Each structure stands twice: as C-alpha cells, then as structure tokens.
C-alpha cells in the first residue's frame, strides 16, 4: 500500500512547494533594495512546504485564488491534493495541477471506470516510479556521506586556535561543520586581519543556525531531487544566506573593510556550490554576485526595511496556509448506492465539533434538495445537499458536495432555524437504498433522473406510481417517512432532457423503529381504572423517570417537581418508540377523553422537545393503537362502533401523525377501546 499512496503525497508536496518557489522568486525581484536577510527568510516558507505535507487552513491563503484542491486532515489542518491520495485505486482518477490545462490533459489519459477497477493499471507505474525515487534518494545520501568522509580526512591534522575555531593545512576556504557543536575551520594560510571578519561571518552563520538550515535544505533537496525548481531554490537560498551574512559583517565592522572583505572573497572562493548539507563554506557560491552586492551595499532606509518585513510577513501567512474551501471526506463512489450515511454524518460531526451525528439535520425544501442522476443512478458532475445543525443556541448551515465521485463539505455559516426537519442521515439513507431496479422497471428508457425531496404527501392511491421501502428493501415503512419524487428524464434531439408527467414515481423511505411496550390494558379493561403505579427508565433519558398512575408523568429534576405529560379517562396503553427519527423515543398512547361524548384518540408525546401530536376526529371516528409483529398499528373506526374504516402503520410526517394504509376489508370489525369505555 505504501507504494500506491506515498507517491501522490510526495508529488503534492513538491507541486505545492513549486508554486511557493515561483512566488518567492517574484518577490525577490521586488526586494532588490531590501536587506538580503528578508529574501533569505522567504526560503523558509519553501523549506516548510517541502518537508511538511499538511498546514493550517486559512481564508488568507494565496492557494485559494488558484482553486487549489484541499483534503482535510483534521479540524484545523489540511493538505493540498493536486493528486488524490487514492488515485491508484479510485474508479475515476483525476489530477488538478497548478498549470492550467495540464491537469485536464493528464486526466484524459488516465484509465477510467471498469478499466481502472478491473485491472488496476496504475499500480505498476506507481510502484516503479516509487522505486526510482528511492534510488535517487539513496544516491543523494551516498554522495553526502562520501563528501563528508573525504572532508573529515582533510581535517585530521587540524589544530585548535581557541574555543571552536581550528586551523587546517589541507583546506582552501573557511567553513562551518557540525550540527550540535559546530566548529569553524580556517585555512592555515589565512592572515590575521582576514581572520577577524571571516570568523565573524562564520559565527553569524552559527548564531542564526544556518548550519542546521543547510542540512534541512539538503534533506529537502534529496527528497525532491526530481524537481528542477527545488534545485534552483537550493542554489538561490544559498546565495541569499551568504549575502545576508556578508551584509551583517559589513554593517558591524563598517564600510572600511569592504575592499579587504571583497578581496578575501576572491582569494577564498571555492568556485562552486557545495550541494551536500555540510560544510557551510565562506567562499561558496556566486562570488561575483556577492562582491557586486557588497559594492552596491549601503545601509537601507528604514521604510525599505519596514516594507520588506511587512511583505515577507504577508507572503508567509498567505503561502504557509492552505485554503479553507470544501473540506474533503475520505469517501468515494459515483453511484448513490455507494453512500455511507453513518460515516458521512460522523465526519461532519467531527468537522463541526458536534456532540453527536444526530445534530445534523436537513429540511424538506424541494428546491434545496433537487438532485440529478444518470440513468444508472450515478452522480452527475456536481451535486449539493444543504444541511443544518444547532450549536451554542445558533443555527448553522453548510452543504454536502459531490463532485466527480468525491465528497466534501463547505464551510458553515450562520443560518435560520428550520420549521420542518429530518435527520440528514435518514435523507442520505433514502438515497442510498433507493429501489433502483423497481424504478427502472417503471421507466426503463430514462436517460436521467431528477429527485426532489417533498414537504408533504403519504403513500396512497393519489399517486400513480408509489413505492415504500426501508434499508432492508421494498416493503411497508412505518415510523418517520421521507418522501422523494423521482422524475425520469429523457434526452431530446437538442441534447436537453424532458420529463413526462405520467412517469413520476413517488417513493417513501421509512424506518422500522423498535417499539418497547410499557403497558397495555386493552385485554383487561378494568386494569385501566385501578391506576396501579408503573415506572419506566430509559437510557436515552438518564435523568428522567416516567410514571403511570392514571396519568403519565415524569420526574426529571425539574425545579417545579414531577410533571404530568399525558392525561386520559383512562389511558389504555403506552409504548416507547422513536417515531420522529431523532434517535430519542416518544411516548405513544391510546386514551379516552370527554364527558358525555367520549372518543378514543392517539397521542404522541415528544419528551425530548416538549411537544405532543394527536390523531383524533371527535364525534366521527375513534383511533386505537396496538402492537402487532413489532410494529405500531392504528385502527380507525366509525365513532362509537366496531366498524373499521382504516388500518395501517403509525407514522410521523410533516409534524403530524399519519396512517400508512395497508389493504383490508373495510367492513372488517376489530375490537376498539370504545367498546370498553
């Protein structure tokens, strides 16, 4: 796996650093009159980008202006992803490069779809390229070790002058060598006058930790040996480092040593750049350029220094940070069946620092939730799904984005509280488990599908094509329901798509919530009038104890003491069931109410939100609740009779209790609580 995931990370680091190198080179041109230490400091940004694959996300990042793709690594950290880390095994590999047009051209040459998944054609080239890279790193390492050992041999006869300063007979130019305890080595032929400013030059390197920076720069060069811009940056950073030290010496010793200092540069010049990480040589690099810089040197004006420092600081902030942008999720897949709802909401919860995934909600606005899929139920180029969550008593909004089979989340912003909400996970489940085969049977020739999230409607004969389903497949759904309208679309002669009204398919996705019976007095009606206390403790509400003694109440530490939640004359039965789909159970009960005219009704008490819903039709119909095969069943009868009008599953939709019908004989008679009142 290392051979398939490491190379994309390495190339992303190198490409990111290349962009930074270009910016630094351009800024150096504008900072010609500024002290060279400012230019030298800019190369620290390049070094960071070459060695660190992640950075902090910021809206100030210059990469945001370049539409740079970003992969999220945590709450604050992210990495730039020109090349996806899973490109070798993803179904539709694509690359996005800083240079316009090149990324698209490369993506067109990559294998796609079944060709990519069946044979993994990118594995071999990626592994070979990784081996070649490793060979290059080993070669750079061998070169550095051999260079160091050859130099150490020349220093065997070096003699200590004072502190960390040594004289050596077999060297021609002063240098600093060593990491933890760096030493200054001077040629034995160096005159005493020259020694003063040469030693000062080398000591400035040591104080500034340049000997460590050069080793790090060489490590970066060894890692990115294949990138010509990195070689250029290594050379240019070395020049700026030496020139900034030259300026520091002249600034301290005065202009009077300029001529002698320049002469020493000429006499001690190595005539080449030392590529290995050590030593740090006095006469290294562009001698003519250093002498020219000294000849033109004069103490810069304060405003020039200030402008240079400000420019350096701004560029550092803008180039050290990554753009915020869409935050990628570690998921891929082009078909809606590839969705992983639980993982998606968990990732969103981590990104937004939410306590649990149940905090992620969506609203059933048809315009907001309108998706376009291919005839095979694959995502088109770009789809967005808004979601909401509440945090610190404020409502925030963001969008779940699907682009080319990759998933991401936009930055959140403060929004408005929604009237009708569903768990976002349930909406994603409705898409994942969409009955694709049954829809294709109804519209076999459809080229695309338009899917809208509707705010109303229940499974009924009002629609020509109706499908109810759960995560287990086609079948009756009770509890909460999500209503999707699927419009098949057909391609026309002008490459547009049109729908046919008669082909609209209404699908209803629902949960199969677990029902916990608390009590049921319908088999022994007299028990309903004895008011024997019954208690219930639910793990979802650890601080609450529910109590039945004629009425249903709760003790939950409220300052006003125990509270009555449901009253009845009497209450016939009660169940705990997550009817609203918020992962918290509601109390579902049948009760009689009234004086003289007594009717039976169903009440749902949502303890988590302190609201209740009733299913009643006083004087016309009675409603009773029962538990059959683990499901809550509603029986609707003619008022004060046993004549059944309708029987179906108890469901919650659009803030109301509804009956999801099943087929029965309308003249069938069933027991009703009205008979025992």
N, C-alpha and C positions, 0 to 999 in steps of 0.2 A: 504493500500500500504506500510505503514511503516514496517509491519511485514514481507513483502516479499523482501524489498530492504535493510533494515538496517543490517540484519544478514550477508549478503555477505560482506558489508563494514567492519563490526566488525572482521570477520574472516580473511579478507585480512590484516587488521592492525596487528592482532595477529600473523599471519603467517610471515609477514614481520619482526616484532619485534623478532620473534623466530630465524630467520636467523641472525639478528644482535646480539642477545644474544650469539649464538654459536661463532660468530667471536670474540666478546668481551672476552668470557671465554678463547678462544685460545690465544688471545693476552696477557691476564693477566699472562699466564704461561711464556711468553717471557719477561714480565716486572717485574719479581720477585725482581730484584735488584734495580728497579727504585722506586722513592717515590710513596707511595700509592695514593697520590692525583691525579696522572696520571691515575691509574686504576679507581679511583672514577669518574674522568671526563668522562671516556668512557661510564659509565652508563647513562649519559645524552643523548647519542645517542639513547639508548634503550627507555628512557622515551619519547623522541620526537616521535619515531615510534609508541609507544603505545597510544599516545594521539592525534596524527595528521595523518589524512588519506591521505594527499597529501604532495608532496615535489617538489623541483625543479628538472627538468630533466638535466642530465649531462652525457657526454661521459665517465667520470671517475668513474661512479657508478659501484660498485662491483656486483650489481644485474644484470648488463648487461652480465657478464660472466656466469650467471646461466640461461640465456634465460628466464628471468622473464617477464611475460606478463604485459603490461602497458596500462592504459586507460588515455587519455588526458583529463585534466580538464580546460585547458586554454592555452595561448600562451607559458608560461614557466612552469606552474605547471602540474603535472600528479600524478596519483595514481597507485599503483601496484594492479593488478587484477588477483590474482590466481583463484578467483571465480568471474565470471561475475556478475555485479550488477542485471542483469535481468534474472538470471539463472532460477528463478521460472517459468517465462512465456516465455522463449525463446524456439524455436522449437527443437533445438538440444543442450541441456545443456552439457557443458564440464567443467572440472576443470583442472588446471595445478598447481601442488604442488611442493615445493622445493625439496622434496624427490623423487628421480627417481622411476618411476613405479607405485607409489601410486596413482597419479592423473589419470593415464590411467585406473587403476583398478576401481577407483571410477566412472569414466565417463562411463565405460561399464555397470555399474549397474543402471545408471540413465535412466528414460524413454525418448524415442526419437520420433520425428516426430509427427504423428497424435495422438498417445497415449498421448504425452505430451501436445499438444494443446487442445485436446478434453476434457480432464478431469482435467487438472491442478493438477496432483498427488503430486507435490512438495509443494503445498500451505499449506496443513495441517501440515506436518512435520516441515516446516519452521516456521509456527506460533507457534507451540508447543515449538520448540527449543527457540524461542524468549521469550516466557513466562517463560521458565525455567531459561534463562539468567537473565531476570528481577528479578526473585525470588532470585537468587544468589546475585545480586547487592543490593537488599533490605536487605538481611541477613548481608552482609558486612557492610552496613550503620548502621543497628541496633547495630551490635557489636561495631562499633566505637563510636556511641553515648553513649551506656551503659558504655563502658570503660572510656570515658571522664567524664561522670557524677559521676561515682564511685571515680575517682581520684580527682575531684573537691571537693567532700565531705571531703576527707582527708586533703585538703588544707584550709579548712575554718578557722583553728586556726593558719595559717602561719603568721609569723611576719617579717616585713621589716627590713633588716640589713642596706642596703644602695642601692641607685639607683634602679636597677631592681633585686636585689638579696634578697631572702627570706629564712628563716629557718622554717622547718616544723617538727613536732614531729612524725607524723604518716607515714613518708616515710623512706625507707631504702637506696635509691640511688639517687644521684643528677640527675636533668633533666631540660630541657628547655621546656616550654609550652607557647603557644600563637603564633599568626601569625603576627598581625600588631604591637603589643607591647609585644614581647616575654619576659618572666621572667625566671630567674634562681632560682630553688628551691633546697636547700641543706638540708640534714638530720641534725637535731639538735645535733646529736652525732658526727658530723664531726669535727675533730680537726682543729685548725687554720692553721697549716703547710699544711695539706691536702687541706684546702680550697683554698689556693693560686693557686695551679696548676689545681684543679678541676674547679674553676671559670674560669681560663684561657682557659681550654678545652671547656667549655660551651660557653664562649664569642667568641671563634674561630668559633664554630658552627653558632652563630648568625651572625657574620660578613660575613660568607660565605653563609648565607641564607639557611642553611641545614634544619632548622625547616620548611621552606616552601617546600623545595625539598622533604622532607619526606611525607608531606601531599599529594603532587602531586603524589609521588610514590604509596601511599596508594590508591589514586583515580584510578590510572592506574591498580593496583592490583585488585581493586573492579570491574573494567570494564572487565578485562581479568582473572577473578577468575578461569575459566575453564582450563587455560593453565598452566601446571606444570612448564614450563620453566620460566614463569613470576614469579611464587613463588620463584624459585631458584634465579632469578635475584634480587628480592626484598631483599632476605637474603644476597646475596653476595655484593650488593650495600651498605647495612647497615654495613657490615664488613669493606669494603674499606673506607667508610665515617668515622667510628670511628678510624680506624688505621691511617688514614691521619691526623686526629685531634691529636692523640697521638704523632705522629711524629712532628707535628707543635709545641706542648708544649715542648717536649724534645729538639728540635732544638733551642727554645728560652731560656729555663731555664738551658740547659746544661746537660751533662751526669750524674752529681752528684745526680740528683733527680730520676734516673732510678729505683733504688731499692724501694724507698718510693712510687713512682708512681705505680709500679707493685703491691706493697702490697695493695695500695688503690683499685686497680682494683679487687683484690681478695676479699677484705672485702666488697666492694660495688657492687659486681656482682649481677645482677638480676637473672642470671641462665637461662634466656630465651630471645627470640627475641620478642620485642613488635611489634605486627602486625599492630595495629591501627596507624593512622597518627600521633598521639601525645600520650605521650610526647617523647622527644628526650633524652634518658637516658644515663648517663655516664657509667653505668655498664652493658649496654645492649649488648647482642650478645655473640660472641665467645671469652670469657675471656682468655682462654688458648692460642688461636691464637694471640690475641693482645699482651699478655705477651711474647710469643715466638717471635713475630715481633719486640718488643722492645729490647729483648735480643740480637737479631741479627742486630739491627739497628746501622748504622754508617753513617756519612754524605756521601752521594753518590758522586762519581766523576762527574765532570762537563759533560764529554762526555756521561755518563749514563743518566743524566737528559736531555741533549740535544737530545739523541737518543729516549728517551721516549716521549718527547714532539713532535718530528717530527713524530714518529709512531702514536701517538694519533691524530695529525692533519690530517695525510693522511687517517687514518681509518675513521675519522669523515667526511671528504669530500666524501669518497667512499661509506659510509653507510648511510649518511644523504640524498644523492641524489638518484633519480630514473634513470634508463637507458633511453636514448632517444628512440631508437628503432622505430618500426612502431607506428604511432600515431592513436589511435582508433577513429572511428567516431561513434556517437550514432545512429547506424543503424544496422539492422539485416535482414536476409532473404536469402534463398538459391536459389530461382528462380530469373532469370534475370528480371522478371516482378515486383519483389519486389524493384527494384532500385528506388531511389528518386533522379533523376538527379539534380534538383534545390537545394535540401538540401545538396547533396554531394559537389557541387561546392561552395556553400555558406560556408560550413565547411572548405573546402580547402582554400578559400579566408581568413577566419579568422586565420587559422593556419599559412599562409604565409604572413599575413598582406598586402593583396592586396586590391586595392581600390574597385574593383567590380569583380563579378564572371565571367564577360566576358573576363577577363585577362587570364583565364585558357584555354589553347589550347591543341590540340593533332595533331599529324601528321599521314598521312595515309600510314605508313610503314607496309606492310603485315607481316613481321617477328615480328615487335614490338607488333602489335595488333593481336595476334592469340590466340583465347580462345577455351577452351574445355568444353563442357557442356554434361550433361547426356541426355538420350533420352527424358526426361521430362523438358529439358531446365533448369536444376539446375546446380549450380556451382560444379565443381569437387573440389578436396582437396585444390588447391592453384592456383589462377589466378592473374596476374598482368597486369596493363594497364598504360603505361607511359603517362605523360602529361607535358606540358611546360608552362612557364609564363615568362614575361619580367618585371624586376624590377630594377630601377636605371640604366637603359640602359644596363642591362645584362640579358642574357637568363639563366633560371634555369630549372632543370629537377627533377621530382620526380615520384613515382609510386603509383597508387591507387591499393591496395591489397585486395583481397577477400580470406579469409581463414575460412573454416568451417561455412560459413554463416555470418561471422563477417567482418567488413570493417575497413581498416586503411590506413594511408598514410605514406610512407617512408620519411626520412629526405631528403631535397632537396640538390642538388649540382649544380654547375655551368655547363651549357651545351653549345651547339652550336645553333645558330639561324637556324630555320627550313624554308625550301623553301615553302612547301605547308602545310597549317594549317587549322584546323577546330576548332570550339568551342568544348571543351571537353564535355560540357553539351549536345550538339547535338549528339555526339557519344554515350553517355550514353542513350539518348532518343532512338536512333536507336536500342539499345539492349533491352531497356525496352519494347518498342512497337513492337518488332519483331513479325511478324504474325505466331505464333506458330502453330495454327490449320492448316493453309494453308500449312506450311512446312511439318507437319505430314501427310497431305493428299498425298503429293508427295513422302515422304519417311516414310511410316507408321511403318516399321520394324527397323528403325535406333536405335542403342543402345547408340550412342553418336553423337554429332555434333561438327564439327570444324568450327569456324567462323573467317574469316580473313577480315581485312579492306583493300580494294584495292585502288590503286592510280589512276586508270583510268576506263573508261567504262561508258556507258549510257544505260538506258533501251532501248533495241532494239531486233530485231529478231535474232541477232547474238548469243544470249543465248537461250538454250532450255527451261529453267525454269526461268522466270522473274516475280518478284513481286514488285510493288511500293506501298508505304504506308506512312501514316503520323501518328501523335499521335491520330487521330480520327479513324484510321483503314485502311483497304485496299482501295486504290484509287490513282488517279493521284497526283503526287507531283511536285510542281514547286519550283522556288527559288533555294536554295542550295540543294545539294544532297550528301548523304553518301552511298557509295557502299560497301555492305558486301557480301562476298561469303560464303555460307553455304554448307559445305561438310558433308553429312550424313556418319557416320562410323558404320561398322558392326563388331561384335565380331567374331573372328575366333577360330579355335579349340585350339590354343596355348595361349588363353587369350589375344591376341593382337587385334588391331582394324584396319580394312582396309576400304578404301572408293572406290566407283565406279564412274568413270568419268562422266557417264551419269546422275548421280543423283545430280550433283552440282546445287545449287539454287542461283541465283543472286537476291538479294533484295536491293531496293533503298529506303532509307528513306529521306524524304524532308520536308521542312517547307511549310507552307501556309502563306507567308508574306503579311502583309497588304499593299495595294497599295493606294497611295494618288496621285490623278491626279492633275497636275499643270496646263497644258493647252493642248488642242488638236485641231489643225487646219484642220484635215483631212476632216471634214464635210463642212468646209468653207475655201477652199484653199487660197482664196485671203487674209484672215486674216494673213497668214504666211508671207506675204510680207509687211504688214503695220508696223510691228515691234513696236506695242504698248507695252510700258514697263509693265512688270508683276513682282511682287516681292513675295518672299516666305521666311518665317521664320520658322525654325524647332526647337522644344525643345531640340532635341539631339545635336544641334549646336547653343548654345545660343549667341555666339559672331559673328555669320555669318548671312548675309542677301543675299539670292540668287536673281539674277536679270536676266530677259529675255528682250532683245530688239534687236532681230535679232540673237545675240549670247547669250550664257548663261554664266554669270559671277558670282563673289561673292565679297562681301566686308566684310572682317573679321578682320580689324585692322592691316593687313599686312603692313609692312613699305613701300613696293612698291606701295601700293594703291590697288584699285579694280583690280581683275584678271579675264581673260577670261578662262573659263573651256572647253566649247564646241563651235565649230563654224560649221555652215552649210549654205547651199544655197537652201532652208532655213532649219530651224528646224521645223518639222511638229508637234511633240508632245513631252511632257516630263512628267515623273512620278517619284515620290519618293517611293522607295521600298528597304527593306533590303534583297537584293538578295544574298549577301555573307554570311549572317548568323552571323554577328558580332554585331547585335542589333543596328546598325547605318545605316540609309538609304543611298542608292546610287541614283544618277540621271540616269534614264533610258530613252533614247530618240531615236526618228527616225529622220534622217536627209538625205538630198540630198547633194551630193558633186561631183565636177568635172566641167570641161569646155568642151563643145562639147559632150563628153561621160559622161553622168550624171547617177550615180547609187544611189540607196537608201540603207542605211545601218542602223544598230542599234549600239548605243554606250552606254556603261555603265561607268559612271564616279564615282569612289570611292573617294569621297571628304575626308573621314577620313584618307585615306592612300596616297592620291595624285596620284592615278594610274587610267588608263582607259583601257577598253576592247572593242573590236569591233567585230561585226558579219557582214562580208562583203565578196563578191565574185565578184569583179569588172568585168563587161562585161559579166558575166554569169548568175548571179542571183541578184534579189533585195530582201531586207528584210524590213518588216514593223512591227511596234509594235502597238498593240491595247489592250484595256481593256475590257474584257468580263467576266461577273459574278465575278468581283472582282479579276480576275487573268490577268497577262500579257501574251498575246498570240502573238506568232511570226508567220507571214505568209511569206513563201519563194516562190517567183515566178520566172518564167523564165525572164531573163533580158528584161526590157522594154516591158513587156506584162502583161496580167492579168491571165495567166495560173499558177495556184497554183501547186507547186511541193510538198510542205510540210507545215503542220500547226501543231503547238504544243506549249507547255508551255515554257516560257523563264526560263532558269536555268543557274546556275553558278557552274562549276565543273572543278577542276584542273586548276584554273586561266584562264579559257576560258568561253565564253558564248556558251551555247549549247541549242539545241531544244529537248525537251522531247516530242516525237511524240504522236499524237492521231490518230485514224483511220479516214481517209477522202477519198473521191473520188479524185484521182489525177488529174482528168480533170476539177474539180470544179473551177470556176472563182470567185474571190473576188476582190473588189476594192483595188488598190495599189497606193501608193503615186507617183509611176512612172507615173500614168495616169494624174496627175495634175501638173506635173512639166513643 
